[in-house]
Amino acid sequence: MQDIDKHEEQILGFIAQEMTQDLAHDLNHVRRVVASARKLCETEKANWAVVMPAAYLHDCFSYPKDHPQRRNSSLIAAKKAQQFLITLDYPQQYIAEIHHAIVAHSYSAAVTPQSLEAQIVQDADRLDALGAVGIARCIQVSAALDRPLYSVNDPFCEDRNPDDSRFTLDHFFTKLLNLESTMNTVSGRNEAKARTQYMQSYLRQFKHEVYS
């Protein structure tokens, strides 16, 4: 475990240099995902030697949110992470599992995680899209893409299909409120439920303020 801790410091240093994504996918996002992954790993009795580097390196490459190749980001990140870990002489027996966990973490890639460790990394990343932080990150991304906050005619998609390529609030209905049902682990589902309830409360207050 001490050897793994040494690599953790090296991996963090690499990420600090490599993170060039949008503000919602910055180093603070990575730190939060790692913290959630650590908790899930302890609760679910998973292998930290796989979870830790995958959690740190999951966004070491990412196309912009509106890029046509966005769904390939996690595959490129996995390859980049694999090459970096090899330069560190990271234990070879974990490399393939780390690669898979990074590929499978992505929502847009739609890859089913095949190991507990990959499930944990996916859950940890999705948790960061929920709750108070998730709301703030959603607004950050949409502001960078110059999308208005909501549709004036139907803010809450009551009589239309949500379109998050046009409106910020629509992203709650196309993705965020559905993430709870995609969680893999028991502890991940419990945390996702609490964060989703917070978001639903936010939307109720938002609706009150818009229509009052």
C-alpha positions as CSV (number, residue, x, y, z in Angstrom):
1,M,0.0,0.0,0.0
2,Q,2.9,2.3,0.7
3,D,4.2,1.8,-2.8
4,I,0.7,2.7,-4.2
5,D,0.7,5.8,-2.1
6,K,4.0,6.9,-3.7
7,H,2.4,6.5,-7.1
8,E,-0.6,8.5,-6.0
9,E,1.6,11.6,-5.5
10,Q,3.2,11.1,-9.0
11,I,-0.2,10.7,-10.6
12,L,-1.5,13.8,-9.0
13,G,1.5,15.8,-10.2
14,F,0.8,14.5,-13.8
15,I,-2.9,15.5,-13.6
16,A,-2.1,18.9,-12.3
17,Q,-0.1,19.5,-15.5
18,E,-2.4,17.8,-17.9
19,M,-5.9,19.2,-16.9
20,T,-6.9,21.6,-19.6
21,Q,-10.6,20.9,-19.7
22,D,-13.5,23.3,-19.0
23,L,-14.0,24.7,-15.5
24,A,-16.5,21.9,-14.6
25,H,-13.8,19.3,-15.3
26,D,-10.9,20.9,-13.5
27,L,-8.5,19.5,-10.9
28,N,-11.1,20.1,-8.1
29,H,-13.5,17.8,-10.0
30,V,-10.8,15.2,-10.0
31,R,-10.1,15.6,-6.3
32,R,-13.8,15.2,-5.5
33,V,-14.1,12.1,-7.7
34,V,-11.1,10.6,-6.0
35,A,-12.5,11.4,-2.5
36,S,-15.9,9.8,-3.5
37,A,-14.1,6.8,-5.0
38,R,-12.0,6.3,-1.9
39,K,-15.2,6.1,0.3
40,L,-16.9,3.8,-2.1
41,C,-13.8,1.6,-2.4
42,E,-13.6,1.2,1.4
43,T,-17.3,0.5,1.8
44,E,-17.5,-1.9,-1.2
45,K,-14.1,-3.6,-0.3
46,A,-12.6,-3.0,-3.7
47,N,-9.0,-2.8,-4.9
48,W,-7.6,0.7,-4.3
49,A,-4.6,0.0,-6.5
50,V,-7.0,-0.1,-9.5
51,V,-9.5,2.5,-8.3
52,M,-7.1,5.2,-7.3
53,P,-5.2,5.8,-10.6
54,A,-8.4,5.3,-12.6
55,A,-10.2,8.0,-10.5
56,Y,-7.3,10.4,-10.9
57,L,-6.7,9.8,-14.6
58,H,-10.3,9.4,-15.8
59,D,-10.3,12.9,-17.4
60,C,-6.7,13.2,-18.4
61,F,-8.1,13.8,-21.9
62,S,-11.5,15.1,-22.8
63,Y,-13.0,16.6,-25.9
64,P,-15.3,19.7,-25.3
65,K,-18.9,18.9,-24.4
66,D,-20.1,19.9,-27.9
67,H,-17.4,18.1,-29.8
68,P,-18.7,15.4,-32.3
69,Q,-16.1,12.9,-31.0
70,R,-17.1,13.5,-27.3
71,R,-18.0,9.9,-26.8
72,N,-14.4,8.8,-27.6
73,S,-12.9,10.9,-24.9
74,S,-12.6,8.1,-22.3
75,L,-11.0,5.7,-24.7
76,I,-8.3,8.3,-25.5
77,A,-7.9,9.1,-21.8
78,A,-7.5,5.4,-21.0
79,K,-4.7,5.0,-23.6
80,K,-3.0,8.1,-22.3
81,A,-3.3,7.0,-18.7
82,Q,-2.0,3.5,-19.6
83,Q,1.1,5.0,-21.3
84,F,1.8,7.2,-18.3
85,L,1.5,4.4,-15.8
86,I,3.9,2.3,-17.7
87,T,6.5,5.1,-17.5
88,L,6.0,5.0,-13.7
89,D,6.6,1.2,-13.6
90,Y,3.1,0.9,-12.0
91,P,2.3,-2.7,-11.2
92,Q,1.6,-4.3,-14.5
93,Q,-1.2,-6.6,-13.2
94,Y,-3.5,-3.6,-12.7
95,I,-3.0,-1.7,-16.0
96,A,-5.7,-3.5,-18.0
97,E,-8.3,-3.0,-15.2
98,I,-7.4,0.7,-14.9
99,H,-7.7,1.1,-18.6
100,H,-11.2,-0.5,-18.6
101,A,-12.3,1.6,-15.6
102,I,-11.4,4.8,-17.3
103,V,-13.1,3.8,-20.6
104,A,-16.3,2.7,-18.7
105,H,-16.6,5.8,-16.5
106,S,-18.0,8.0,-19.3
107,Y,-21.7,8.5,-19.6
108,S,-21.5,9.3,-23.3
109,A,-19.3,6.2,-24.1
110,A,-22.1,3.9,-22.8
111,V,-19.7,1.2,-21.8
112,T,-20.9,-1.2,-19.1
113,P,-18.3,-1.6,-16.2
114,Q,-17.2,-5.2,-15.9
115,S,-15.5,-5.0,-12.5
116,L,-16.3,-3.7,-9.1
117,E,-13.5,-1.2,-9.4
118,A,-14.8,0.1,-12.7
119,Q,-18.3,0.4,-11.2
120,I,-16.9,2.5,-8.4
121,V,-15.0,4.9,-10.7
122,Q,-18.2,5.3,-12.8
123,D,-20.3,5.9,-9.6
124,A,-17.8,8.4,-8.2
125,D,-17.8,10.4,-11.4
126,R,-21.6,10.5,-11.7
127,L,-22.0,11.5,-8.1
128,D,-20.1,14.7,-8.9
129,A,-22.8,15.5,-11.5
130,L,-25.4,15.5,-8.7
131,G,-26.3,17.6,-5.7
132,A,-25.2,21.2,-5.1
133,V,-21.9,20.7,-6.9
134,G,-23.7,19.0,-9.8
135,I,-26.0,22.0,-10.2
136,A,-23.1,24.4,-10.2
137,R,-21.1,22.3,-12.7
138,C,-24.1,22.1,-15.1
139,I,-24.4,25.9,-15.1
140,Q,-20.7,26.3,-15.7
141,V,-20.7,24.1,-18.7
142,S,-23.8,25.7,-20.2
143,A,-22.5,29.2,-19.6
144,A,-19.3,28.3,-21.5
145,L,-21.4,27.0,-24.4
146,D,-23.5,30.2,-24.3
147,R,-26.8,28.4,-23.7
148,P,-29.7,30.2,-22.0
149,L,-30.8,29.1,-18.6
150,Y,-34.3,27.9,-19.7
151,S,-37.0,28.0,-22.3
152,V,-39.3,31.0,-21.7
153,N,-42.3,29.1,-23.2
154,D,-41.8,25.9,-21.2
155,P,-39.0,26.0,-18.7
156,F,-39.6,22.6,-17.2
157,C,-40.3,20.6,-20.3
158,E,-43.9,19.9,-19.4
159,D,-45.2,20.0,-23.0
160,R,-42.1,19.4,-25.0
161,N,-39.1,17.1,-25.2
162,P,-36.1,18.4,-23.3
163,D,-33.2,19.6,-25.4
164,D,-30.0,20.3,-23.4
165,S,-28.2,21.4,-26.6
166,R,-30.4,24.5,-26.4
167,F,-31.3,25.1,-22.7
168,T,-29.4,24.6,-19.4
169,L,-32.3,23.5,-17.4
170,D,-33.2,20.8,-19.9
171,H,-30.0,18.9,-18.9
172,F,-31.7,18.0,-15.6
173,F,-34.4,16.2,-17.5
174,T,-32.2,14.6,-20.2
175,K,-29.5,13.3,-17.8
176,L,-29.0,14.5,-14.3
177,L,-32.3,13.3,-12.7
178,N,-31.8,9.9,-14.3
179,L,-28.3,9.2,-13.0
180,E,-29.5,7.8,-9.7
181,S,-31.0,4.8,-11.6
182,T,-27.6,4.1,-13.3
183,M,-25.6,3.7,-10.1
184,N,-23.8,0.4,-9.7
185,T,-23.0,0.1,-6.0
186,V,-25.3,0.2,-2.9
187,S,-23.3,3.0,-1.3
188,G,-23.3,4.9,-4.6
189,R,-27.1,4.6,-5.0
190,N,-27.6,5.8,-1.4
191,E,-25.5,8.9,-2.0
192,A,-27.0,9.5,-5.4
193,K,-30.5,9.3,-3.9
194,A,-29.7,12.1,-1.4
195,R,-28.1,14.3,-4.0
196,T,-31.0,13.8,-6.5
197,Q,-33.5,14.8,-3.8
198,Y,-31.5,18.0,-3.3
199,M,-31.7,18.7,-7.0
200,Q,-35.4,18.1,-7.1
201,S,-35.8,20.5,-4.2
202,Y,-33.8,23.1,-6.2
203,L,-36.1,22.6,-9.2
204,R,-39.2,23.1,-7.0
205,Q,-37.7,26.4,-5.7
206,F,-36.7,27.4,-9.2
207,K,-40.2,26.8,-10.5
208,H,-41.7,28.8,-7.6
209,E,-39.4,31.8,-8.5
210,V,-40.1,31.6,-12.2
211,Y,-43.9,31.4,-11.9
212,S,-44.4,33.6,-8.8
